[in-house]
Amino acid sequence: QVQLVESGGGLVQPGGSLRLSCAASGSIFSITAMGWYRQRPGNQRELVATITTGGIANYADSVKGRFTISIDTAKNTVDLQMNSLKPEDTAVYYCNLVRLPGAYFWGQGTQVSVSS
């Protein structure tokens, strides 16, 4: 099995920054990508950003230019730097790992709240 442990969530004022981190452990072989998804109140889980082990990143339009995803394949970690946060970024953020042959794994989630 795969364990994903997230950290870095919290409360921040609009315009502020937070950095989320996720560490993977367990049966972490044949990883193809890691990423972050979020679930806002009353909404379905949605993609925020993903990155392949080769470093190719993909972002939701709503976070482009504000969020940056990075991966450390040696440490099996993925980080999400979130700048210029908005109240609509308030959500539970989930770490995701994709392993061949197409298995998805999820962290327990970390709350991000953006409010003045």
C-alpha positions in Angstrom: 0.0 0.0 0.0 0.9 3.7 -0.3 0.7 6.2 2.5 0.5 9.9 1.7 1.0 12.4 4.5 0.1 16.1 3.9 1.2 19.1 5.9 1.2 22.9 5.7 -2.5 23.8 5.6 -3.9 26.5 7.8 -5.6 29.9 7.9 -4.3 32.8 5.9 -5.5 36.2 4.9 -6.4 37.0 1.3 -3.2 37.7 -0.7 -1.2 35.6 1.6 0.9 32.4 0.9 1.0 28.9 2.1 3.1 25.9 1.1 1.7 22.4 1.2 3.9 19.4 1.4 3.1 15.7 0.8 5.4 12.7 1.6 4.8 9.3 0.1 5.9 6.0 1.7 5.1 2.3 1.4 4.8 0.6 -2.0 6.0 3.6 -4.0 7.4 1.9 -7.0 6.6 2.8 -10.6 5.3 6.3 -9.7 4.2 8.2 -12.8 2.9 11.4 -11.3 1.9 13.2 -8.1 -0.4 16.1 -7.6 -2.9 18.1 -5.6 -6.7 18.2 -5.7 -9.1 20.1 -3.6 -12.7 19.9 -2.5 -14.4 23.2 -1.8 -17.6 23.2 0.4 -20.6 22.0 -1.6 -18.4 21.0 -4.6 -16.8 17.9 -6.1 -13.1 17.2 -5.8 -11.2 19.0 -8.5 -7.7 19.1 -9.9 -5.4 21.8 -8.7 -2.1 20.8 -10.1 -0.2 17.7 -11.1 3.3 16.9 -12.1 4.9 13.9 -13.7 8.1 12.3 -12.4 9.7 13.9 -15.5 8.7 17.4 -14.2 5.8 18.2 -16.6 3.3 20.2 -14.7 -0.4 20.8 -15.3 -2.5 23.5 -13.5 -6.1 24.3 -13.2 -6.9 27.6 -15.0 -8.0 29.1 -11.7 -4.6 28.7 -10.1 -2.2 29.4 -13.0 0.3 32.1 -12.2 -0.4 31.8 -8.5 0.4 28.2 -7.5 3.6 26.3 -8.3 3.9 22.5 -8.0 7.3 20.8 -7.5 8.4 17.2 -7.1 11.4 15.6 -5.5 11.7 12.1 -6.9 14.5 11.1 -4.6 12.5 11.9 -1.5 9.1 11.0 -3.0 7.6 14.3 -2.0 5.4 16.9 -3.8 5.0 20.5 -2.7 2.5 23.1 -3.7 3.5 26.8 -3.2 0.3 28.9 -3.1 0.6 32.6 -3.5 -1.9 35.4 -3.8 -4.5 33.2 -2.1 -8.1 34.1 -2.5 -11.2 33.2 -0.4 -12.3 30.9 -3.2 -9.2 28.8 -2.6 -10.6 27.7 0.7 -10.9 23.9 0.5 -9.6 20.6 1.8 -6.5 19.9 -0.3 -5.7 16.3 -1.1 -2.3 14.8 -2.2 -2.5 12.3 -5.0 -0.1 9.7 -6.3 -0.4 7.8 -9.5 1.4 4.4 -9.9 1.5 2.0 -12.8 -0.7 0.5 -14.0 -2.9 3.4 -13.3 -3.6 3.1 -9.5 -4.5 6.3 -7.7 -3.8 6.9 -4.0 -5.0 9.8 -1.8 -3.8 11.5 1.4 -6.2 12.3 4.2 -6.5 16.0 3.3 -5.4 19.2 4.8 -7.6 22.3 5.3 -6.7 25.6 3.7 -8.8 28.6 4.8 -8.4 32.0 3.2 -10.2 34.7 5.2 -9.7 38.1 6.7 
